[in-house]
C-alpha cells in the first residue's frame, strides 16, 4: 500500500471578552491537554495556529507552555501558522490593516520561536479572493479552506483531497482542503473509524487534513480524561499504521507539489455553520427548507450560494455601526504624519477593535455580547483620541456619510464627547464619552433568530436601532410591559422616517433637523412637523423640540422621546434617582415614575454619572432594562443588553400652534 499523507493540527483563539478564569479553563482542558499528549508522540507532525492575543495570555500566565512549543518546533514536530494578530475577519479590513495584523503575528512568532511561518490560517474560514495579494505580500505560501469551499469552487468529489492554487491580481497562493468528514468524526467517532475512513479512501490523490478548533477539546460532553484517552488511542493508531500513513509538515509538502496543481477560484465564504446566518430570517428559513428537500438528492447544497461574512453588517445594524466606526478611525489613523510612535499606538488600538467576534453572531454571542461591543468601541475611541494632536485639535461639526449608508450624518467631535446624528429618525446613534472611553449607546437590536423557533421570546424583538432620542407617540393606555416587549402600537411615523438637516451651525455648535409626519389621534391622522435641535456644550447637550400641529383641530397624544444607555451589569452599581425621590436599580425590575422634571443616572462600574432635566414635568416616566434571548455555545439564555428610558408628556396642541420642550443632558 502506498503512503497516505496526513496533515494534523488545531487552530486556537479566544473571544476578547472572555475572563482570564475562563481562558485558564480552556488552557488546562484544551491547549495543555493537546500539547502534552502530542509531546509523547514526537513522530507525529503537527500544524498549529494561535492568535496573537492568546499567545500573549499564555506567555504571561504559562511560560512553560511556550518553552514546550519551542522545544517541539526545534525538533521539527510542530509548524506554526500565522494569521491576524487579534483574530480579525480579514474581509472587513483595509489592505494595510490586513497586512499589518498578519505581519504583527508573523514577527511575534519569529521572535519567540525563531521560525518564520509559511502558512496562514483565516479566522472562521472567512474568504474573499482579494486576500491573495495581501497573503503573498506577507510571504505566505499556503492557507487552509474547508473542503465544502472547494466544492463551491467547482472541484469534484474525486479531487477533493488535492490542494489547488488560487489567484488574484496576478498573485497566487496554494490552498489546502480541510476534510469536513474527518473533522466531524474527530472526538465524535472511535479513533479506529477515522483510520478506516482514511484507509477506504487511500486510493485518492492528495492529502487528508484534520484541522479542528482547539477549544473543542474543552467539550462539556466529554470528560478531560476521556479526551486524553481518545487522543492517545488515535496517536497510537497513527504510529501503528505509519508504514502507510505519513504525517506531514505542510510547508515542506507544498514546496514538493508546486507546479502540479490545478487552479481554482472560490466564492466568498465562511464556515458552514455561519453561511446562512447573515441572511434575513425569512431567507434562512427558506434555505433550511430547501436543504431538507435537496437532502433526498444527495449533498448538493455546496453549490447554493448563500450568505457570506460581510452580510452580517446588513443583518445586524449595530455591527454595521461598529464597522463604520472602525473604518472611519482607520482613515484618521492613516492621516497621522511625522509621528511614528503616535501612529503605531493608534494602530494597535484600532487592531484590537478588529477581532471578528464583535461583528457577527454564531456559536459565540458576538454582537449580542455587551462587554465585547463596549470593548471594541473603547479601543476605537482610544485610537481616535491618539489621532488628535495636542494644541491643534478643535471641537466642531462635520457633515458626511460616516456610517456608510449613502446618506450624510452630522458628527460633533468635542473635547469630552462625540455625538453622531442620523437623519434616519433624527437620533443620536453613537455617543462617545471620551474621558471614559465609552460609547454610551453601544446597544444592540434584538432580532429574531432561527433558534428561537416560531413561538417567539418573551423579551420581544426590535424594529429600529435602540439609541438616543427616538420620537414616539403612544397611547395613554400603553403599559410599560408592552413597551418593554416592543408589542405596543406606534401611533406616529417619526421613528424611522427621514429627518432633513435644517441647519448645521458650526459657530454655536448646533444641529437642527426637521421632519413632517403623521400621528394617529382618535382614529384620525394628524399632520405634524417636528423640529429637533441639538446644541453641544463642553460637558452637556441641550435638545429642543418644537412640535407643530398642521391641522385645524386640537391634537392630543403622549409624546415619548426614547433614549437608551449601555450600563454596567452589577445590579446595585447602576441606579437612577428622580426628582420626586423615586428610583432604583437599572438592571433589575422596571421603574415607573410620575411627575418628574429631572433624573440622575449613576453607573459605578464605569465611574459615569449622567443627569437629565426637562423644561416641563413628565406625565409619567418609564425605565426598563432590556434583555436578549441569545445562544452561546449551544445554550440559550437571557443576557442584559441596555436600559431604556422613556419620559412621556401628554401634549395638547391647538390648531396651527406649536408645543415646545427642552431636555438638558449633562455628563458629570
C-alpha positions as CSV (number, residue, x, y, z in Angstrom):
1,X,0.0,0.0,0.0
2,X,1.4,3.4,-0.9
3,X,1.8,6.0,1.8
4,X,-1.1,8.3,2.5
5,X,-0.3,11.9,3.5
6,X,-2.0,13.4,6.6
7,X,-1.8,17.0,7.9
8,X,-3.0,17.2,11.5
9,X,-3.4,20.2,13.8
10,X,-5.5,22.8,15.6
11,X,-6.3,26.5,15.4
12,X,-6.8,28.3,18.6
13,X,-8.2,31.7,19.8
14,X,-10.4,33.2,22.5
15,X,-13.0,35.9,22.2
16,X,-11.5,39.1,23.8
17,X,-14.3,39.4,26.3
18,X,-13.6,36.1,28.0
19,X,-12.4,36.5,31.6
20,X,-8.9,35.1,32.5
21,X,-10.5,32.4,34.6
22,X,-12.4,31.1,31.5
23,X,-9.3,31.2,29.3
24,X,-7.5,29.3,32.1
25,X,-10.1,26.6,31.9
26,X,-9.6,26.3,28.2
27,X,-5.8,26.2,28.7
28,X,-6.0,23.3,31.2
29,X,-8.6,21.3,29.4
30,X,-7.8,22.0,25.8
31,X,-4.5,23.6,24.9
32,X,-2.3,21.9,27.6
33,X,-4.0,18.6,27.2
34,X,-3.4,18.5,23.5
35,X,0.2,19.7,23.6
36,X,1.3,17.4,26.5
37,X,-0.4,14.4,24.7
38,X,1.3,15.2,21.4
39,X,4.7,15.7,23.1
40,X,4.7,12.0,23.8
41,X,4.4,11.2,20.1
42,X,7.3,13.1,18.5
43,X,7.0,11.2,15.2
44,X,3.6,12.8,14.6
45,X,3.9,16.2,12.7
46,X,1.6,19.0,13.7
47,X,0.3,22.2,12.2
48,X,-0.8,24.7,14.9
49,X,-2.1,28.2,14.9
50,X,-2.6,30.5,17.9
51,X,-3.9,34.1,17.7
52,X,-1.5,36.7,18.9
53,X,-3.7,37.8,21.8
54,X,-4.0,34.1,23.0
55,X,-0.2,33.7,22.8
56,X,0.2,36.9,24.9
57,X,-2.1,35.4,27.5
58,X,-0.2,32.1,27.5
59,X,3.2,33.7,27.7
60,X,2.1,35.8,30.7
61,X,0.3,33.0,32.6
62,X,2.0,29.8,31.4
63,X,5.5,30.5,30.1
64,X,6.2,26.7,30.4
65,X,3.8,26.1,27.5
66,X,5.9,28.4,25.3
67,X,9.0,26.5,26.3
68,X,7.4,23.2,25.3
69,X,6.3,24.7,22.0
70,X,9.8,26.0,21.4
71,X,11.3,22.5,22.0
72,X,8.8,20.8,19.7
73,X,9.4,23.4,16.9
74,X,13.1,23.0,17.3
75,X,12.6,19.2,16.9
76,X,10.6,19.9,13.7
77,X,7.5,18.3,15.1
78,X,5.4,21.5,15.0
79,X,5.0,24.0,12.3
80,X,3.3,27.2,13.5
81,X,0.8,29.1,11.3
82,X,0.4,32.8,11.2
83,X,-2.9,34.7,10.9
84,X,-4.3,38.0,12.2
85,X,-2.8,39.0,15.5
86,X,-6.1,40.0,17.0
87,X,-8.1,37.4,15.1
88,X,-9.9,39.6,12.6
89,X,-12.2,38.7,9.8
90,X,-9.8,39.9,7.1
91,X,-12.6,40.7,4.6
92,X,-13.7,43.6,6.9
93,X,-10.3,45.2,6.9
94,X,-8.5,47.6,4.6
95,X,-5.4,46.2,2.9
96,X,-2.9,48.0,5.2
97,X,-4.7,46.6,8.2
98,X,-4.8,43.1,6.8
99,X,-1.1,43.2,6.1
100,X,-0.4,44.9,9.4
101,X,-2.2,42.2,11.5
102,X,-0.5,39.4,9.6
103,X,2.9,40.9,9.9
104,X,2.5,41.6,13.6
105,X,1.7,37.9,14.4
106,X,4.4,36.7,12.0
107,X,7.0,38.9,13.6
108,X,5.9,37.8,17.1
109,X,6.2,34.1,16.1
110,X,9.6,34.7,14.5
111,X,11.0,36.5,17.6
112,X,9.6,34.0,20.1
113,X,10.2,30.7,18.2
114,X,12.9,31.5,15.7
115,X,10.9,30.4,12.7
116,X,9.0,32.5,10.1
117,X,5.6,30.9,9.4
118,X,5.0,29.9,5.7
119,X,1.3,29.3,6.1
120,X,-1.7,31.4,7.3
121,X,-5.0,30.4,8.9
122,X,-8.1,32.5,8.2
123,X,-10.4,33.1,11.2
124,X,-13.6,31.2,10.7
125,X,-12.5,30.4,7.1
126,X,-13.8,33.8,6.1
127,X,-12.6,34.1,2.5
128,X,-12.5,36.6,-0.4
129,X,-10.2,36.4,-3.4
130,X,-8.9,39.9,-2.7
131,X,-7.0,38.4,0.2
132,X,-4.5,36.7,-2.1
133,X,-2.2,39.8,-2.8
134,X,-2.1,40.6,1.0
135,X,-1.2,37.0,1.9
136,X,1.5,36.9,-0.7
137,X,3.0,40.2,0.3
138,X,3.4,38.8,3.8
139,X,5.4,35.9,2.4
140,X,2.8,33.1,2.9
141,X,2.9,30.1,0.6
142,X,-0.4,28.4,1.6
143,X,-3.6,28.7,3.5
144,X,-6.4,26.2,4.5
145,X,-10.0,26.3,3.5
146,X,-12.8,23.8,4.3
147,X,-13.4,21.3,1.5
148,X,-17.0,22.5,1.2
149,X,-15.5,25.7,-0.2
150,X,-13.6,23.5,-2.8
151,X,-17.0,22.0,-3.8
152,X,-18.5,25.5,-4.1
153,X,-15.5,26.4,-6.3
154,X,-16.3,23.6,-8.7
155,X,-13.9,20.9,-7.5
156,X,-15.3,17.4,-7.9
157,X,-15.7,14.9,-5.1
158,X,-13.0,12.8,-6.7
159,X,-10.4,15.6,-6.5
160,X,-11.5,16.9,-3.0
161,X,-8.2,15.9,-1.3
162,X,-6.0,17.8,-3.8
163,X,-4.6,21.2,-2.9
164,X,-5.1,23.9,-5.6
165,X,-3.7,27.3,-6.4
166,X,-5.9,30.4,-6.5
167,X,-5.1,33.8,-7.9
168,X,-6.0,37.4,-7.7
169,X,-4.3,40.4,-9.4
170,X,-1.5,38.1,-10.7
171,X,-0.7,36.7,-7.3
172,X,-1.1,33.0,-6.5
173,X,-1.3,31.0,-3.3
174,X,-1.7,27.3,-2.5
175,X,-4.9,26.3,-0.8
176,X,-5.1,23.0,1.2
177,X,-8.5,21.4,1.7
178,X,-9.6,20.6,5.3
179,X,-11.6,17.3,5.3
180,X,-15.0,18.1,6.7
181,X,-15.7,14.4,7.1
182,X,-12.6,13.8,9.3
183,X,-13.1,17.0,11.2
184,X,-16.7,16.0,12.0
185,X,-15.5,12.5,13.1
186,X,-12.8,13.8,15.4
187,X,-13.7,13.1,19.0
188,X,-17.2,12.1,18.0
189,X,-16.3,8.7,16.4
190,X,-14.0,6.0,17.6
191,X,-10.3,6.7,16.6
192,X,-10.3,3.4,14.6
193,X,-13.2,4.8,12.4
194,X,-11.0,7.7,11.3
195,X,-8.2,5.3,10.3
196,X,-10.8,3.1,8.5
197,X,-12.0,6.2,6.6
198,X,-8.5,7.1,5.5
199,X,-7.8,3.5,4.5
200,X,-11.0,3.3,2.5
201,X,-10.1,6.5,0.6
202,X,-6.3,5.8,0.3
203,X,-6.6,5.3,-3.4
204,X,-7.4,9.0,-3.9
205,X,-4.6,11.5,-4.7
206,X,-3.9,14.4,-2.4
207,X,-3.7,14.9,1.3
208,X,-6.1,14.2,4.2
209,X,-6.2,17.2,6.5
210,X,-7.6,17.4,10.0
211,X,-7.6,21.0,11.3
212,X,-10.1,21.4,14.2
213,X,-10.8,24.2,16.6
214,X,-8.6,23.6,19.7
215,X,-11.4,24.9,22.0
216,X,-13.5,21.8,21.1
217,X,-11.3,19.8,23.4
218,X,-12.9,21.7,26.3
219,X,-16.2,20.0,25.5
220,X,-18.8,19.6,28.2
221,X,-19.9,16.4,26.6
222,X,-16.6,14.6,27.3
223,X,-14.5,14.4,30.4
224,X,-10.9,15.6,30.1
225,X,-9.6,12.1,30.9
226,X,-11.7,10.6,28.1
227,X,-10.5,13.2,25.6
228,X,-6.9,12.3,26.5
229,X,-7.6,8.6,26.2
230,X,-9.2,9.3,22.7
231,X,-6.1,11.3,21.6
232,X,-3.7,8.7,22.9
233,X,-5.6,5.9,21.1
234,X,-5.7,8.0,17.8
235,X,-2.0,8.7,18.0
236,X,-1.1,5.1,18.8
237,X,-3.1,4.1,15.7
238,X,-1.2,6.6,13.6
239,X,2.1,5.1,14.9
240,X,0.9,1.5,14.2
241,X,-0.1,2.5,10.7
242,X,3.0,4.7,10.0
243,X,4.0,2.2,7.3
244,X,1.2,3.6,5.1
245,X,0.2,6.9,6.9
246,X,2.7,9.7,6.9
247,X,2.0,12.9,8.9
248,X,3.4,16.0,7.1
249,X,4.9,19.4,7.6
250,X,2.6,21.4,5.3
251,X,5.3,23.9,4.2
252,X,7.5,21.1,3.0
253,X,4.6,19.3,1.3
254,X,3.5,22.5,-0.5
255,X,7.0,23.0,-1.8
256,X,7.1,19.5,-3.2
257,X,3.8,19.8,-5.1
258,X,4.4,23.2,-6.7
259,X,3.9,23.2,-10.5
260,X,1.5,20.2,-10.4
261,X,-1.6,22.0,-9.0
262,X,-4.8,22.9,-10.7
263,X,-6.2,26.5,-10.4
264,X,-9.5,27.2,-8.6
265,X,-11.4,30.3,-7.9
266,X,-13.5,30.3,-4.7
267,X,-16.7,32.3,-4.0
268,X,-16.8,34.4,-0.8
269,X,-17.1,32.0,2.0
270,X,-17.1,31.3,5.7
271,X,-17.5,28.1,7.7
272,X,-20.6,26.1,7.1
273,X,-22.2,26.9,10.4
274,X,-22.4,30.6,9.6
275,X,-23.2,30.6,5.9
276,X,-26.9,31.2,6.3
277,X,-26.7,33.3,9.5
278,X,-26.0,36.7,7.7
279,X,-29.2,36.4,5.7
280,X,-32.6,37.8,6.7
281,X,-34.6,35.4,8.8
282,X,-37.1,34.5,6.1
283,X,-34.2,33.6,3.7
284,X,-32.6,31.5,6.4
285,X,-35.8,29.5,6.9
286,X,-36.3,29.1,3.1
287,X,-32.8,27.9,2.7
288,X,-33.2,25.4,5.5
289,X,-36.4,24.1,3.9
290,X,-34.7,23.9,0.5
291,X,-31.7,22.0,2.0
292,X,-34.1,19.5,3.6
293,X,-35.8,18.8,0.2
294,X,-32.5,18.6,-1.6
295,X,-31.1,16.2,1.0
296,X,-33.0,13.4,-0.7
297,X,-30.9,14.0,-3.8
298,X,-27.6,13.8,-2.0
299,X,-25.4,16.6,-0.7
300,X,-25.7,19.3,-3.4
301,X,-26.1,22.3,-1.1
302,X,-22.4,23.3,-1.6
303,X,-23.4,25.0,-4.9
304,X,-26.1,27.1,-3.3
305,X,-24.6,30.5,-2.9
306,X,-26.0,31.6,0.4
307,X,-24.7,34.3,2.8
308,X,-21.1,35.5,3.2
309,X,-19.5,37.1,6.2
310,X,-19.8,40.8,5.3
311,X,-23.6,40.3,5.0
312,X,-23.7,40.2,8.8
313,X,-23.3,44.0,8.6
314,X,-26.6,44.1,6.8
315,X,-28.4,41.8,9.2
316,X,-27.1,43.4,12.4
317,X,-27.2,47.2,12.1
318,X,-25.2,47.6,15.3
319,X,-22.4,45.6,13.8
320,X,-22.5,47.9,10.8
321,X,-22.3,50.9,13.1
322,X,-19.2,49.4,14.8
323,X,-17.7,48.5,11.4
324,X,-18.2,52.1,10.0
325,X,-16.7,53.5,13.2
326,X,-13.7,51.2,12.7
327,X,-13.4,52.3,9.0
328,X,-13.6,56.0,10.0
329,X,-10.9,55.6,12.7
330,X,-8.7,53.7,10.2
331,X,-8.9,56.8,8.0
332,X,-8.0,59.1,10.9
333,X,-5.0,56.9,11.9
334,X,-3.6,56.8,8.4
335,X,-3.7,60.6,8.3
336,X,-1.1,60.8,11.1
337,X,2.1,62.1,9.6
338,X,5.5,62.5,11.0
339,X,4.9,60.9,14.4
340,X,5.6,57.2,14.1
341,X,5.1,56.5,17.8
342,X,1.7,58.1,17.9
343,X,0.6,56.3,14.7
344,X,1.8,53.0,16.0
345,X,-0.1,53.4,19.3
346,X,-3.3,54.4,17.4
347,X,-2.9,51.4,15.1
348,X,-2.5,49.0,18.0
349,X,-5.8,50.2,19.5
350,X,-7.5,50.0,16.1
351,X,-6.3,46.4,15.5
352,X,-7.6,45.4,19.0
353,X,-11.0,46.5,17.9
354,X,-10.9,44.4,14.7
355,X,-11.4,41.0,16.4
356,X,-14.0,39.2,14.3
357,X,-16.1,38.1,17.3
358,X,-17.8,41.5,17.7
359,X,-19.1,41.8,14.2
360,X,-21.4,38.8,14.0
361,X,-23.4,36.2,15.9
362,X,-22.9,32.5,15.6
363,X,-21.7,30.0,18.2
364,X,-20.4,32.9,20.2
365,X,-22.6,35.7,21.5
366,X,-20.7,38.1,19.2
367,X,-22.7,41.2,18.6
368,X,-25.1,40.2,21.5
369,X,-22.1,40.3,23.9
370,X,-22.5,43.7,25.7
371,X,-18.9,43.6,27.1
372,X,-17.5,42.8,23.7
373,X,-19.3,45.6,22.0
374,X,-18.1,48.1,24.6
375,X,-14.6,46.8,24.5
376,X,-14.4,47.3,20.7
377,X,-15.8,50.8,20.9
378,X,-13.4,51.6,23.8
379,X,-10.3,50.7,21.7
380,X,-11.7,52.7,18.7
381,X,-12.3,55.7,21.0
382,X,-8.8,55.4,22.4
383,X,-7.4,55.3,18.9
384,X,-9.3,58.4,17.9
385,X,-8.1,60.3,21.0
386,X,-4.5,59.4,19.9
387,X,-5.1,60.8,16.5
388,X,-5.9,64.2,17.9
389,X,-2.8,66.3,18.0
390,X,-2.5,68.3,21.2
391,X,-2.8,72.0,20.7
392,X,-4.2,71.6,17.2
393,X,-7.5,69.7,17.6
394,X,-10.6,71.9,17.9
395,X,-14.1,70.8,18.6
396,X,-16.5,71.1,15.7
397,X,-19.2,69.7,13.4
398,X,-18.7,67.6,10.3
399,X,-21.3,66.5,7.7
400,X,-20.5,63.4,5.7
401,X,-21.6,59.8,5.3
402,X,-19.9,58.4,8.4
403,X,-22.0,55.2,8.7
404,X,-21.7,54.2,5.0
405,X,-25.4,54.1,4.4
406,X,-25.5,56.5,1.4
407,X,-26.8,59.4,3.5
408,X,-24.8,62.2,5.2
409,X,-24.8,62.3,9.0
410,X,-23.8,65.1,11.4
411,X,-20.8,64.4,13.6
412,X,-20.0,66.6,16.6
413,X,-16.5,66.0,17.9
414,X,-15.7,67.7,21.2
415,X,-13.1,67.6,23.9
416,X,-15.2,65.4,26.2
417,X,-17.7,63.6,23.9
418,X,-18.7,62.8,20.3
419,X,-22.2,62.7,19.1
420,X,-23.2,61.0,15.8
421,X,-26.6,62.2,14.4
422,X,-28.5,60.3,11.8
423,X,-31.2,61.7,9.6
424,X,-32.9,58.3,10.0
425,X,-35.2,59.1,12.9
426,X,-33.1,62.1,13.8
427,X,-31.5,60.1,16.6
428,X,-28.0,60.1,18.1
429,X,-26.8,56.7,17.1
430,X,-23.4,56.9,18.8
431,X,-22.4,58.9,21.9
432,X,-18.7,58.6,22.8
433,X,-17.9,59.7,26.3
434,X,-14.2,60.3,25.6
435,X,-12.8,60.6,29.1
436,X,-14.3,57.2,30.0
437,X,-13.6,55.7,26.6
438,X,-17.2,54.5,26.3
439,X,-19.9,54.6,23.7
440,X,-22.9,55.2,26.0
441,X,-25.2,53.8,23.3
442,X,-23.3,50.6,22.5
443,X,-26.7,48.9,22.3
444,X,-28.0,46.1,20.0
445,X,-31.2,45.5,18.1
446,X,-32.7,42.3,19.4
447,X,-33.6,40.2,16.3
448,X,-35.5,37.0,15.8
449,X,-33.0,34.2,15.3
450,X,-33.7,30.7,13.8
451,X,-33.0,29.0,17.1
452,X,-35.9,31.0,18.7
453,X,-38.5,28.9,16.9
454,X,-41.9,30.2,15.8
455,X,-43.2,30.9,19.3
456,X,-41.0,33.9,19.8
457,X,-39.5,35.1,23.0
458,X,-40.8,37.0,26.0
459,X,-38.2,39.8,25.6
460,X,-39.6,40.9,22.3
461,X,-37.8,42.0,19.1
462,X,-36.7,45.4,17.9
463,X,-37.7,47.0,14.6
464,X,-35.4,50.0,14.9
465,X,-32.0,50.7,16.4
466,X,-32.2,51.5,20.1
467,X,-30.1,54.6,20.6
468,X,-30.9,58.2,21.8
469,X,-33.9,60.4,21.1
470,X,-36.3,58.3,19.1
471,X,-39.6,60.2,18.8
472,X,-42.6,58.1,19.8
473,X,-46.3,58.9,20.0
474,X,-48.1,56.3,22.1
475,X,-51.5,55.7,23.7
476,X,-52.0,56.8,27.3
477,X,-53.3,53.2,27.8
478,X,-50.0,51.7,26.8
479,X,-48.3,49.8,29.6
480,X,-44.6,49.6,30.4
481,X,-44.6,45.8,29.9
482,X,-45.9,46.4,26.3
483,X,-43.2,48.9,25.5
484,X,-40.5,46.7,27.1
485,X,-41.5,43.8,24.8
486,X,-42.0,46.2,21.8
487,X,-45.6,44.9,21.5
488,X,-47.2,48.3,21.8
489,X,-48.8,50.3,18.9
490,X,-46.7,53.1,17.5
491,X,-49.1,55.9,16.6
492,X,-46.6,58.2,14.8
493,X,-44.4,57.8,11.8
494,X,-41.3,59.5,13.2
495,X,-39.3,56.6,14.5
496,X,-37.6,55.6,11.3
497,X,-38.6,58.5,9.0
498,X,-36.1,60.7,7.2
499,X,-35.4,63.9,9.1
500,X,-33.8,66.6,7.0
501,X,-30.9,68.6,8.3
502,X,-32.3,72.1,8.6
503,X,-29.1,73.7,9.7
504,X,-25.5,72.9,10.9
505,X,-24.3,75.9,12.8
506,X,-20.6,75.4,13.4
507,X,-20.3,78.7,15.2
508,X,-22.6,77.9,18.1
509,X,-22.1,74.2,17.6
510,X,-25.7,73.1,16.9
511,X,-27.5,70.8,14.5
512,X,-31.2,71.3,13.7
513,X,-33.4,68.7,12.0
514,X,-36.9,68.7,10.8
515,X,-39.4,66.1,9.8
516,X,-43.0,66.1,8.6
517,X,-45.1,63.1,9.5
518,X,-48.5,61.7,10.7
519,X,-49.8,60.7,14.1
520,X,-53.0,58.8,14.7
521,X,-55.2,60.6,17.2
522,X,-58.7,59.3,17.9
523,X,-58.6,57.3,14.7
524,X,-57.8,60.4,12.7
525,X,-54.4,61.1,11.2
526,X,-52.9,64.4,12.2
527,X,-50.1,66.0,10.2
528,X,-47.3,67.3,12.4
529,X,-43.9,68.9,11.9
530,X,-41.1,68.1,14.5
531,X,-38.2,70.4,14.7
532,X,-35.4,68.9,16.8
533,X,-32.2,70.8,17.6
534,X,-29.1,69.5,19.3
535,X,-26.8,72.2,20.9
536,X,-23.4,70.9,22.0
537,X,-21.5,72.3,25.0
538,X,-18.3,71.1,26.7
539,X,-20.0,68.7,29.2
540,X,-23.6,68.9,28.2
541,X,-26.1,68.5,25.4
542,X,-29.3,70.5,25.0
543,X,-32.1,69.1,22.9
544,X,-35.1,71.2,22.0
545,X,-38.3,70.0,20.4
546,X,-40.9,72.1,18.6
547,X,-43.9,70.1,17.5
548,X,-46.3,71.9,15.2
549,X,-49.9,70.9,14.6
550,X,-50.7,71.5,10.9
551,X,-54.4,70.6,11.3
552,X,-57.5,72.7,12.1
553,X,-58.4,70.7,15.1
554,X,-56.8,70.1,18.5
555,X,-54.1,67.4,18.7
556,X,-53.7,65.3,21.8
557,X,-51.3,62.4,22.4
558,X,-48.5,61.1,24.5
559,X,-45.1,62.2,23.2
560,X,-42.2,60.0,24.3
561,X,-38.6,60.6,23.2
562,X,-36.8,57.4,24.0
563,X,-33.2,57.1,24.9
564,X,-31.1,54.1,25.8
565,X,-27.9,53.6,27.8
566,X,-25.4,50.8,27.9
567,X,-24.6,50.5,31.6
568,X,-22.6,48.2,33.9
569,X,-24.1,44.8,34.7
570,X,-23.8,44.8,38.5
571,X,-27.4,45.4,39.8
572,X,-26.5,47.6,42.8
573,X,-24.0,49.7,40.9
574,X,-26.3,51.1,38.2
575,X,-29.0,53.2,39.7
576,X,-31.5,56.0,38.8
577,X,-33.0,58.7,41.1
578,X,-35.8,61.0,40.1
579,X,-36.7,64.5,41.3
580,X,-39.7,63.1,43.2
581,X,-37.4,60.8,45.3
582,X,-38.3,57.6,43.4
583,X,-35.7,55.4,41.7
584,X,-33.9,52.1,41.9
585,X,-31.6,49.7,40.1
586,X,-31.4,50.0,36.3
587,X,-30.6,46.3,35.8
588,X,-33.4,44.7,37.8
589,X,-37.1,45.5,37.5
590,X,-38.8,48.2,35.6
591,X,-39.3,51.6,37.2
592,X,-42.4,53.8,36.9
593,X,-42.3,57.4,38.0
594,X,-45.0,60.1,37.6
595,X,-44.5,63.8,37.6
596,X,-40.7,64.5,37.5
597,X,-38.6,67.1,35.9
598,X,-35.1,65.6,36.4
599,X,-33.3,62.3,36.5
600,X,-29.8,61.3,37.7
601,X,-28.2,58.1,36.4
602,X,-25.1,56.6,38.1
603,X,-23.1,53.8,36.7
604,X,-20.5,52.9,39.3
605,X,-19.0,50.1,37.2
606,X,-17.8,52.7,34.7
607,X,-17.5,55.7,37.0
608,X,-20.1,57.5,35.0
609,X,-22.9,60.0,36.1
610,X,-25.5,61.4,33.7
611,X,-28.1,64.0,34.6
612,X,-31.2,64.9,32.7
613,X,-33.6,67.8,33.3
614,X,-36.7,68.8,31.5
615,X,-38.4,72.1,30.9
616,X,-41.8,70.6,31.7
617,X,-42.8,67.9,34.2
618,X,-43.4,64.5,32.7
619,X,-46.8,62.8,32.8
620,X,-45.0,59.6,33.5
621,X,-41.5,58.1,33.1
622,X,-40.6,54.5,32.5
623,X,-37.2,52.8,32.9
624,X,-36.8,49.3,31.6
625,X,-33.7,47.0,31.4
626,X,-33.6,45.2,28.1
627,X,-32.5,41.6,27.6
628,X,-31.9,39.4,24.6
629,X,-32.6,35.7,24.4
630,X,-29.3,34.6,22.8
631,X,-27.4,31.5,22.1
632,X,-23.8,30.9,23.3
633,X,-22.1,27.5,22.7
634,X,-25.4,25.8,22.1
635,X,-27.1,27.2,25.3
636,X,-29.8,29.9,25.1
637,X,-30.0,32.3,27.9
638,X,-31.2,35.9,28.8
639,X,-28.4,38.5,28.6
640,X,-28.7,42.1,29.7
641,X,-28.0,44.5,26.8
642,X,-29.0,48.0,27.7
643,X,-31.6,50.1,29.7
644,X,-34.4,52.1,28.1
645,X,-35.6,55.5,29.5
646,X,-38.9,56.8,28.3
647,X,-40.1,60.2,29.6
648,X,-43.7,60.9,28.4
649,X,-45.6,64.1,28.1
650,X,-49.3,64.5,27.4
651,X,-49.3,67.1,24.7
652,X,-52.2,69.2,23.7
653,X,-51.6,71.4,20.6
654,X,-54.1,73.8,19.3
655,X,-54.6,74.2,15.6
656,X,-51.6,75.7,13.8
657,X,-49.8,76.0,17.1
658,X,-46.6,74.6,18.5
659,X,-45.6,72.7,21.7
660,X,-42.1,73.1,22.9
661,X,-39.8,71.0,25.1
662,X,-36.2,71.3,26.2
663,X,-34.1,68.5,27.6
664,X,-30.7,69.1,29.2
665,X,-28.3,66.1,29.3
666,X,-25.1,66.6,31.4
667,X,-22.1,64.4,31.9
668,X,-20.8,64.7,35.5
